[in-house]
Amino acid sequence: MSAPDRRERGPLPPEDPPADEEFARAYAAGYEEGVRSALRELLQHASRGHTAQELRMLAESRLARLADEVEVKRKGLLAPPRRPAWNALLRPPQPARAGGGPGGPSGSTPLTPGRTVLVREERPLRALEILRANATAYPRVVFVSQRPPEVPGLPAGRRLELLVTSGGPDPDGGGRLAPGEIGGRLREPTESPGGALVYVDALEYLASEYSLDTTLKFVHWLVTQVEQTGSALVASFDRRSLDVKEMSLLERAFALVL
């Protein structure tokens, strides 16, 4: 008897991977990307000079909204990607057009959720026009100012005034507010549903009273808070208050500079 011809046998079929292998690979890839993203964000905040307490505040704020971010990501994988509101920040800043006075191009600048705008001007004029043009788009408007401006059509119940000077009455009965106190009071309105439109025209005062370094840390925290909560920020600042290097540090914190 002759042995069967082994050449007639085809290659053995590959073994099927376990049924849950695809799920495990997808989970592992997502877990790796999540850890990388968290560490990158932590390093970015640390490089900006945030204190341990500020880093803790940023982390707690992000954790509070993590479930919502995951849900947005999940829906984006099930259907054509939906651009989150804060993705407007990923678009390159548009240069200011000439002749953008009050009511002109700068006055019609849309403050989409997550957008931050710095207006360089001697007095709050263009920033005020942007504020008034966008105030109705948010459920609440927060004023960080020595003299909060009037916004026609904005009900008193949607206004929150944080006075940064000891010369005027504080709604809570205290004196002037330091940057850390302002940050604490900004958390609730910006993290509430719909976010908030934050208007700031007192950066010069804060820099003179609490140092430029403290003010820049507050600005970086505020920009991050606005980006992560779907709020918006417009700030007015007189460039004559700083030298070229210092002004550059301030400008780089904002997505759009006019």
C-alpha positions as a Markdown table, in Angstrom:
| # | Residue | x | y | z |
|---|---|---|---|---|
| 1 | Met | 0.0 | 0.0 | 0.0 |
| 2 | Ser | 1.3 | 3.4 | -0.9 |
| 3 | Ala | 1.0 | 6.3 | 1.4 |
| 4 | Pro | -1.5 | 9.0 | 0.5 |
| 5 | Asp | -0.1 | 11.9 | -1.5 |
| 6 | Arg | 0.3 | 14.8 | 0.9 |
| 7 | Arg | 0.5 | 17.2 | -2.0 |
| 8 | Glu | -3.2 | 16.9 | -2.6 |
| 9 | Arg | -4.0 | 18.5 | 0.7 |
| 10 | Gly | -4.5 | 22.3 | 0.7 |
| 11 | Pro | -3.1 | 24.7 | 3.4 |
| 12 | Leu | -4.7 | 24.5 | 6.8 |
| 13 | Pro | -7.4 | 27.3 | 7.2 |
| 14 | Pro | -6.3 | 30.0 | 9.5 |
| 15 | Glu | -7.7 | 29.9 | 13.0 |
| 16 | Asp | -10.5 | 32.3 | 13.6 |
| 17 | Pro | -9.6 | 34.9 | 16.3 |
| 18 | Pro | -11.6 | 34.8 | 19.5 |
| 19 | Ala | -15.1 | 36.4 | 19.1 |
| 20 | Asp | -14.2 | 39.2 | 21.4 |
| 21 | Glu | -10.8 | 40.0 | 19.9 |
| 22 | Glu | -12.1 | 42.9 | 17.8 |
| 23 | Phe | -13.8 | 44.4 | 20.8 |
| 24 | Ala | -10.7 | 44.1 | 22.9 |
| 25 | Arg | -8.5 | 45.7 | 20.2 |
| 26 | Ala | -10.9 | 48.6 | 19.9 |
| 27 | Tyr | -11.1 | 49.1 | 23.7 |
| 28 | Ala | -7.3 | 49.0 | 24.1 |
| 29 | Ala | -6.8 | 51.5 | 21.3 |
| 30 | Gly | -9.4 | 53.8 | 22.8 |
| 31 | Tyr | -7.9 | 53.5 | 26.2 |
| 32 | Glu | -4.4 | 54.3 | 24.9 |
| 33 | Glu | -5.6 | 57.3 | 23.1 |
| 34 | Gly | -7.5 | 58.6 | 26.1 |
| 35 | Val | -4.5 | 58.3 | 28.4 |
| 36 | Arg | -2.3 | 60.0 | 25.8 |
| 37 | Ser | -4.8 | 62.8 | 25.4 |
| 38 | Ala | -5.1 | 63.3 | 29.2 |
| 39 | Leu | -1.3 | 63.4 | 29.7 |
| 40 | Arg | -0.8 | 65.8 | 26.8 |
| 41 | Glu | -3.4 | 68.2 | 28.3 |
| 42 | Leu | -1.9 | 68.0 | 31.7 |
| 43 | Leu | 1.6 | 68.8 | 30.3 |
| 44 | Gln | 0.2 | 71.7 | 28.3 |
| 45 | His | -1.4 | 73.2 | 31.4 |
| 46 | Ala | 1.7 | 72.6 | 33.5 |
| 47 | Ser | 3.9 | 74.3 | 30.9 |
| 48 | Arg | 1.7 | 77.4 | 31.2 |
| 49 | Gly | 2.8 | 77.8 | 34.8 |
| 50 | His | -0.5 | 76.7 | 36.5 |
| 51 | Thr | -0.2 | 76.0 | 40.2 |
| 52 | Ala | -1.2 | 72.6 | 41.7 |
| 53 | Gln | -4.5 | 74.0 | 42.9 |
| 54 | Glu | -5.3 | 75.4 | 39.4 |
| 55 | Leu | -4.4 | 72.0 | 37.8 |
| 56 | Arg | -6.7 | 70.3 | 40.3 |
| 57 | Met | -9.5 | 72.8 | 39.3 |
| 58 | Leu | -9.0 | 72.1 | 35.6 |
| 59 | Ala | -8.9 | 68.4 | 36.1 |
| 60 | Glu | -12.1 | 68.4 | 38.2 |
| 61 | Ser | -13.9 | 70.6 | 35.6 |
| 62 | Arg | -12.9 | 68.2 | 32.8 |
| 63 | Leu | -14.0 | 65.1 | 34.8 |
| 64 | Ala | -17.4 | 66.7 | 35.4 |
| 65 | Arg | -18.0 | 66.9 | 31.7 |
| 66 | Leu | -16.3 | 63.7 | 30.6 |
| 67 | Ala | -19.6 | 61.8 | 30.2 |
| 68 | Asp | -20.9 | 64.4 | 27.8 |
| 69 | Glu | -17.7 | 64.4 | 25.7 |
| 70 | Val | -17.8 | 60.6 | 25.5 |
| 71 | Glu | -21.4 | 60.8 | 24.3 |
| 72 | Val | -20.5 | 63.3 | 21.6 |
| 73 | Lys | -17.7 | 61.0 | 20.5 |
| 74 | Arg | -20.0 | 58.0 | 20.4 |
| 75 | Lys | -22.6 | 59.7 | 18.3 |
| 76 | Gly | -19.9 | 60.9 | 15.9 |
| 77 | Leu | -18.8 | 57.3 | 15.3 |
| 78 | Leu | -22.4 | 56.2 | 14.6 |
| 79 | Ala | -23.2 | 58.9 | 12.0 |
| 80 | Pro | -21.4 | 61.5 | 9.9 |
| 81 | Pro | -19.1 | 63.3 | 12.3 |
| 82 | Arg | -20.8 | 66.2 | 14.1 |
| 83 | Arg | -18.3 | 69.0 | 14.8 |
| 84 | Pro | -18.4 | 69.8 | 18.5 |
| 85 | Ala | -18.9 | 73.4 | 19.4 |
| 86 | Trp | -15.4 | 73.9 | 20.6 |
| 87 | Asn | -13.9 | 72.8 | 17.3 |
| 88 | Ala | -14.3 | 76.4 | 16.1 |
| 89 | Leu | -11.1 | 77.0 | 18.0 |
| 90 | Leu | -9.2 | 74.6 | 15.6 |
| 91 | Arg | -9.8 | 76.9 | 12.7 |
| 92 | Pro | -6.9 | 79.3 | 12.1 |
| 93 | Pro | -7.6 | 82.8 | 13.4 |
| 94 | Gln | -8.9 | 85.2 | 10.8 |
| 95 | Pro | -7.0 | 88.5 | 10.5 |
| 96 | Ala | -8.9 | 91.6 | 11.3 |
| 97 | Arg | -10.1 | 93.6 | 8.3 |
| 98 | Ala | -9.3 | 97.3 | 8.0 |
| 99 | Gly | -11.9 | 99.7 | 9.0 |
| 100 | Gly | -13.4 | 97.5 | 11.7 |
| 101 | Gly | -14.9 | 100.2 | 14.0 |
| 102 | Pro | -18.0 | 99.8 | 16.1 |
| 103 | Gly | -20.8 | 98.3 | 14.1 |
| 104 | Gly | -18.3 | 97.3 | 11.4 |
| 105 | Pro | -16.7 | 93.9 | 10.7 |
| 106 | Ser | -15.5 | 93.5 | 14.3 |
| 107 | Gly | -18.9 | 94.4 | 15.7 |
| 108 | Ser | -20.5 | 91.5 | 13.8 |
| 109 | Thr | -17.9 | 88.9 | 14.9 |
| 110 | Pro | -19.9 | 85.8 | 15.9 |
| 111 | Leu | -18.9 | 84.4 | 19.3 |
| 112 | Thr | -19.6 | 80.7 | 18.7 |
| 113 | Pro | -19.3 | 78.4 | 21.7 |
| 114 | Gly | -15.7 | 78.0 | 22.7 |
| 115 | Arg | -14.5 | 81.1 | 20.9 |
| 116 | Thr | -12.2 | 83.6 | 22.6 |
| 117 | Val | -11.5 | 87.1 | 21.2 |
| 118 | Leu | -9.1 | 89.8 | 22.4 |
| 119 | Val | -9.8 | 93.3 | 21.1 |
| 120 | Arg | -6.8 | 95.7 | 21.4 |
| 121 | Glu | -8.2 | 99.2 | 21.9 |
| 122 | Glu | -7.7 | 102.2 | 24.2 |
| 123 | Arg | -11.3 | 102.1 | 25.4 |
| 124 | Pro | -13.9 | 99.3 | 25.4 |
| 125 | Leu | -15.7 | 100.1 | 22.1 |
| 126 | Arg | -15.3 | 97.3 | 19.6 |
| 127 | Ala | -15.5 | 94.7 | 22.3 |
| 128 | Leu | -18.7 | 96.2 | 23.6 |
| 129 | Glu | -20.2 | 96.0 | 20.1 |
| 130 | Ile | -19.3 | 92.3 | 19.9 |
| 131 | Leu | -20.8 | 91.8 | 23.3 |
| 132 | Arg | -24.1 | 93.4 | 22.4 |
| 133 | Ala | -24.3 | 91.6 | 19.1 |
| 134 | Asn | -23.9 | 88.2 | 20.7 |
| 135 | Ala | -25.5 | 88.6 | 24.2 |
| 136 | Thr | -28.8 | 87.0 | 23.2 |
| 137 | Ala | -27.0 | 83.8 | 22.0 |
| 138 | Tyr | -26.2 | 82.7 | 25.6 |
| 139 | Pro | -28.5 | 82.1 | 28.6 |
| 140 | Arg | -26.3 | 84.3 | 30.8 |
| 141 | Val | -23.7 | 87.1 | 30.4 |
| 142 | Val | -20.9 | 87.6 | 33.0 |
| 143 | Phe | -19.2 | 91.0 | 33.3 |
| 144 | Val | -15.6 | 91.1 | 34.8 |
| 145 | Ser | -15.3 | 94.9 | 34.9 |
| 146 | Gln | -14.8 | 98.0 | 37.0 |
| 147 | Arg | -17.9 | 99.5 | 35.4 |
| 148 | Pro | -20.1 | 96.9 | 33.8 |
| 149 | Pro | -21.7 | 98.3 | 30.6 |
| 150 | Glu | -25.4 | 98.3 | 29.7 |
| 151 | Val | -26.6 | 95.8 | 27.2 |
| 152 | Pro | -30.0 | 96.7 | 25.8 |
| 153 | Gly | -32.5 | 93.9 | 25.8 |
| 154 | Leu | -30.5 | 91.8 | 28.3 |
| 155 | Pro | -32.8 | 91.0 | 31.3 |
| 156 | Ala | -31.3 | 91.6 | 34.8 |
| 157 | Gly | -31.7 | 87.9 | 35.6 |
| 158 | Arg | -29.3 | 87.0 | 32.9 |
| 159 | Arg | -26.5 | 89.4 | 34.1 |
| 160 | Leu | -23.8 | 88.5 | 36.5 |
| 161 | Glu | -21.5 | 91.3 | 37.5 |
| 162 | Leu | -18.1 | 90.6 | 39.1 |
| 163 | Leu | -16.7 | 93.9 | 40.1 |
| 164 | Val | -12.9 | 94.1 | 40.3 |
| 165 | Thr | -12.6 | 97.4 | 42.1 |
| 166 | Ser | -13.1 | 98.4 | 45.7 |
| 167 | Gly | -14.6 | 101.7 | 44.7 |
| 168 | Gly | -18.1 | 100.2 | 43.9 |
| 169 | Pro | -20.6 | 98.0 | 45.7 |
| 170 | Asp | -20.1 | 94.3 | 45.5 |
| 171 | Pro | -23.3 | 92.3 | 45.2 |
| 172 | Asp | -22.0 | 89.9 | 47.8 |
| 173 | Gly | -21.0 | 92.7 | 50.2 |
| 174 | Gly | -17.3 | 92.3 | 49.9 |
| 175 | Gly | -14.5 | 94.5 | 48.5 |
| 176 | Arg | -12.6 | 94.0 | 45.2 |
| 177 | Leu | -12.3 | 90.6 | 43.8 |
| 178 | Ala | -8.9 | 89.0 | 43.2 |
| 179 | Pro | -8.3 | 86.8 | 40.1 |
| 180 | Gly | -8.6 | 83.6 | 42.1 |
| 181 | Glu | -12.0 | 84.7 | 43.5 |
| 182 | Ile | -13.2 | 85.8 | 40.0 |
| 183 | Gly | -12.2 | 82.3 | 38.7 |
| 184 | Gly | -14.2 | 80.6 | 41.5 |
| 185 | Arg | -17.3 | 82.7 | 40.7 |
| 186 | Leu | -17.0 | 82.1 | 36.9 |
| 187 | Arg | -17.1 | 78.3 | 37.2 |
| 188 | Glu | -20.8 | 78.0 | 38.0 |
| 189 | Pro | -22.2 | 80.2 | 35.1 |
| 190 | Thr | -19.8 | 78.8 | 32.5 |
| 191 | Glu | -20.4 | 75.2 | 33.5 |
| 192 | Ser | -24.2 | 75.6 | 33.6 |
| 193 | Pro | -26.2 | 74.3 | 30.6 |
| 194 | Gly | -25.6 | 76.5 | 27.5 |
| 195 | Gly | -22.5 | 78.1 | 29.0 |
| 196 | Ala | -22.0 | 81.8 | 29.3 |
| 197 | Leu | -20.7 | 84.8 | 27.4 |
| 198 | Val | -17.9 | 86.3 | 29.5 |
| 199 | Tyr | -17.0 | 90.0 | 28.9 |
| 200 | Val | -13.7 | 91.3 | 30.4 |
| 201 | Asp | -12.5 | 94.9 | 30.3 |
| 202 | Ala | -10.5 | 95.0 | 33.5 |
| 203 | Leu | -7.3 | 93.2 | 32.6 |
| 204 | Glu | -5.2 | 96.4 | 32.9 |
| 205 | Tyr | -6.5 | 96.9 | 36.5 |
| 206 | Leu | -5.8 | 93.3 | 37.4 |
| 207 | Ala | -2.3 | 93.5 | 36.0 |
| 208 | Ser | -1.5 | 96.6 | 38.0 |
| 209 | Glu | -3.0 | 95.3 | 41.2 |
| 210 | Tyr | -2.0 | 91.7 | 41.2 |
| 211 | Ser | 1.0 | 91.6 | 38.8 |
| 212 | Leu | 1.1 | 90.6 | 35.1 |
| 213 | Asp | 2.1 | 87.0 | 35.9 |
| 214 | Thr | -0.9 | 86.5 | 38.1 |
| 215 | Thr | -3.2 | 88.1 | 35.4 |
| 216 | Leu | -1.7 | 85.9 | 32.6 |
| 217 | Lys | -2.4 | 82.8 | 34.7 |
| 218 | Phe | -5.9 | 83.9 | 35.2 |
| 219 | Val | -6.4 | 84.6 | 31.5 |
| 220 | His | -5.0 | 81.1 | 30.6 |
| 221 | Trp | -7.3 | 79.5 | 33.1 |
| 222 | Leu | -10.3 | 81.5 | 31.8 |
| 223 | Val | -9.6 | 80.7 | 28.1 |
| 224 | Thr | -9.3 | 77.0 | 29.0 |
| 225 | Gln | -12.5 | 77.1 | 31.0 |
| 226 | Val | -14.4 | 78.8 | 28.1 |
| 227 | Glu | -13.1 | 76.3 | 25.6 |
| 228 | Gln | -14.1 | 73.3 | 27.6 |
| 229 | Thr | -17.6 | 74.5 | 28.6 |
| 230 | Gly | -18.9 | 75.8 | 25.3 |
| 231 | Ser | -18.9 | 79.3 | 26.6 |
| 232 | Ala | -17.4 | 82.4 | 24.9 |
| 233 | Leu | -15.1 | 85.2 | 25.9 |
| 234 | Val | -14.5 | 88.7 | 24.6 |
| 235 | Ala | -11.9 | 90.9 | 26.3 |
| 236 | Ser | -10.9 | 94.5 | 25.7 |
| 237 | Phe | -7.3 | 95.6 | 26.4 |
| 238 | Asp | -5.2 | 98.7 | 25.9 |
| 239 | Arg | -2.0 | 97.6 | 24.3 |
| 240 | Arg | -0.2 | 100.7 | 25.7 |
| 241 | Ser | -0.3 | 99.0 | 29.1 |
| 242 | Leu | 2.3 | 96.4 | 28.2 |
| 243 | Asp | 5.5 | 96.2 | 26.2 |
| 244 | Val | 5.8 | 94.2 | 23.0 |
| 245 | Lys | 6.9 | 91.0 | 24.7 |
| 246 | Glu | 4.3 | 91.1 | 27.4 |
| 247 | Met | 1.5 | 91.9 | 24.9 |
| 248 | Ser | 2.6 | 89.0 | 22.8 |
| 249 | Leu | 2.2 | 86.7 | 25.8 |
| 250 | Leu | -1.4 | 87.9 | 26.3 |
| 251 | Glu | -2.3 | 87.7 | 22.6 |
| 252 | Arg | -1.2 | 84.1 | 22.3 |
| 253 | Ala | -3.8 | 83.0 | 24.9 |
| 254 | Phe | -6.7 | 84.0 | 22.6 |
| 255 | Ala | -7.9 | 82.3 | 19.4 |
| 256 | Leu | -8.7 | 85.6 | 17.7 |
| 257 | Val | -7.0 | 89.0 | 18.1 |
| 258 | Leu | -8.5 | 92.1 | 16.6 |
